[in-house]
Every structure is written in structure tokens, then in C-alpha cells.
């Protein structure tokens, strides 16, 4: 129960922090720009796509990469030219009409993550500082394993990537502080319970 409550507290803090980042701070907009001629761009993407999916522009079939001549020719062809990473949904994004389902899923996602963090925090009889470091380290871990590879391989903008680093690490430090406080409070309550003599 103590881990469940800590996870719920951490999830709520992380959810509120995410709202602050994307609604009140410039972090949520770093690296994100509004495109021009959107209708024409979407029509062009639709004509070049094969339906819902993730597309890299330019790209070539994966089997061609094993051919050294084709790989070299492709590299020479695209050198210095624009590139794009596109998540294409031909039926649109329902969040444009209502963000409620997305917000519910986001809260569930961060709460599930917070439950995992709380479980790790409760594995040992650690103090507040060490539990806080655990939460911050797990936020950094998520950034290193997701955001940094996207910057490295898919050319996500550096400012977008740095903003995500701040969002994850600061957010989990805040959530971790709340969870560490709760778990420490419970630890003190357990420590105050008097030990009974064993019944012979």
C-alpha cells in the first residue's frame, strides 16, 4: 500500500509538472515550429506514403543498405539535402478535437512510471537524499535511452532534446521528492512501533 500511495503521489506531481512545462514554460515549445503551407505538405506526404506509419525522408529500402554501392550512391545523392522524420496518420489526430483521452492516458502512463520508481525507492532502507537521487537517475535514464538516440539517429533538434532532458530530470526530481517524503514518513511510523517480546 505504501508503494501504491507513493506512486499515485509521484504520478500526480509528474502530471502537473508536464502541464506546467507545456502550458506555462517555454520548454514545451523548444524546437517545435509551425509549418507553412500545411495542406500542400500533407497532401504530398499522403501521396508518398503507404498509410499510417513512421517515415524518413529521404530513405531507401533496408535491404539496399547491405549493398555497398547502393549505400554509397544514396549517401552521395542526399548529401547536404533536407531530411524529415514524419509520423503520418491519414485519419487525423483526435487530440485536435478533444485532449481528454490523451490526458487520461498520460496520467496513467506517468503514474505507472512513478509506481516503478517508488518500488525501486522502497527496495532499501534509504534516506530522503538517496531516494531523491534514484528518482533523478531514472529520469536521466529515460532521456538517455529514448531522447538522445532520437537526436543521434533521427536528427531531432538539439534544443528540443535539451528541453526534454530538463523536463524529465526536473520532473522526476520533483516527483521523487514527494515520493521520498511519503516513504520516509512511513519508515518513521514503522520505526516507532514497539517491538514485542516473542511468545514462548
N, C-alpha and C positions, 0 to 999 in steps of 0.2 A: 504493500500500500504506500509506503514512504517513497518508493521509486516512482510509482504511478503519479502521485501528487507532485513530486519534483518535476516529472516530465510534463505534466499539464502546465505547471508554472513556467517552465522553460519555453514550452511551445507558445504560450500566450505572450511572453516577453519578446520572443523572436518574431512572432506575427506582427506585434505592434511596431517593433523596430523596422520591419520590412515596409510597413505602411509609411513610417516617418521617412525612410530612405527614398521612397518612390513618390511621395506626395509633398514633402516639405524640404528635402535636401537636394542639392544639385547632383548627388551621387547617382541617383536613379536615371539621370539623363546623360551622363558622361558617355561619349562615344556613340550615342544614338541620335540620328539625324532624320529629318523628314524629307523623303524623296520628292523630286519634281516629276511631273508627267506620270503619275502613278498608274492611271488607266492604261496608258500605252505600254508601260513596263510590264504590268500584269498580263496584258494580252500577249506580249512577246514571250514571257515566261511560260504561259499556258500553251502556246504553240510549240515550244521547245521541250516541254516536259512530257512525262509518261504517266501523269496522275500524281496523287499525293506522295510526297517523299522529300528527301533532302538532296539538293543538287549543288554541285560545284561547277562554277563557270570560270574558265574553260576546264574541261576534263576529257578523259578518253577511257575506253573500256579497261577494266582491271587486268584482263589477260594480255593487253598490249604492253603493259609495263615490264613484262618478262622478256620482251624483245628489245634489246639494247638499241637497235637502230630506230625503232618507233619511239622509244622513250627519249632519245636524243633529239629526234626531229620535233617531237612535241615540245620539249623544253626550249628549242630554238624558236619555235613558232610563237610561243606565248611570252617570251622574254620581254619584260617591260610593258606588257599589256594589262588592262584591268582584270580583276578577278572578283568573284562574288560567291558567297555562301548563302543559299536560299532554302528556307523551309516552306514548301509550297503546299497550300491547302486549297484545292479548287472550289470547295463549298463554303469558303469563308471562315472567319474566326467568330464563334458565338459570343466571345467576350466583348465584342463591339456593341452587342445589344444588351447584355447583362453580365456583369463580372461576378455575380453571386456564386454560381457553381465553382468558378475558378478560385474565389476566396475561400470557399469551404474546403476545396482540395488542398489549397496552400496551407491552411491551418492544420489540416490532418497530417500533411507532409512534415511540417516543421515540428509538430507535436511528436510524431513517430521518431524523428531525429533526436528530439530532446529526451525522449524515453531511453534511447540508446546511450546518449551522453550521461543521463542520470544513472543508468545501470553501471557504466564504467566508473563513474564517480563513487558509487556505493560498494565497489569491489574491495576497497581497503578502508581502514580507519584513518583516513587522511583529514588534514585540517582544511580550512577555508581556502588558503592560498594554493595548495596543491590541486584541489578540486577546480579552482578557477583556471589554473594552468591547463588542466585536462580539457576543459571546455574550449579554451582558446586554441589549443593544439589541434583539436578535432575540427574546428572551423578552418584553420590553416590547412589541414589535411584535405578537406573537401575542395578547397581552392587549388591546391597543388595537383590534385588528381582529375579535376574537371576543367576549371577555367584556364589554367596555364597550358594544358595541351591544346585547348581551342585557340589560344593565342599563337601557339607554336605552329600548329598544323593548318588551321583554318583561317589564319590571319585576322582574328578578332582584334579590334583596335586596342592599343596599349592602355589608353585612358579608361576604356570600358572594363578591361581586365583588372586594372588597379582599383577601380571603383568596386568591383566585385570582391576583391581582396578585403577592402575596408568593411564592406557590408557583412561579409562572412565572419571575419575575425572579431570585429567590434560587437556584432550581434551576438555571437556565441559567448563572448566575454560578459556581456550584459545578462544574457540568459543563464550563463554559468554562475554568475554572482548570486542570482536569485535562487538557483537550484542548490548551490553550495550552502547558502544561508539556511534553506529549508532542511537539508540533510544534516547540517551541523546542529540545528535546533533539535532534531530528533535524536542525534547522538547524545546530546546533553541530557535529554529526558531519560534515555536508556541508562546512562551512567548514574543518574540519581536514584534509580530503583535499587533498594537494598537487597543484597544477596541473602537468600535463606539458607539456613543450615540444612544439610542433606538429611532426609528422613532415613533412620536406620531400621 
